[in-house]
């Protein structure tokens, strides 16, 4: 059976009130417009991650200075 045939069969078994709600929903689906928005994946940058993890020290220069002191 196709999806349309199954829908028709199921709708015939509904009460008039429920069938009216289904009709409203189907009309809504037919009238809405879908806008295709091209989505480009945004890659996170180090700058955009600052502040996203509270309590995490994000001072890169401090880490470099500590590594240089160890050497």
Buried (B, 14 or more C-beta within 10 A) or exposed (E): EEEEEEEEEEEEEEEEEEBEEBEEEEEEEEEEEEEEEEEEEEEEEEEEEEEEEEEEEEEEEEEEEEEEEEE
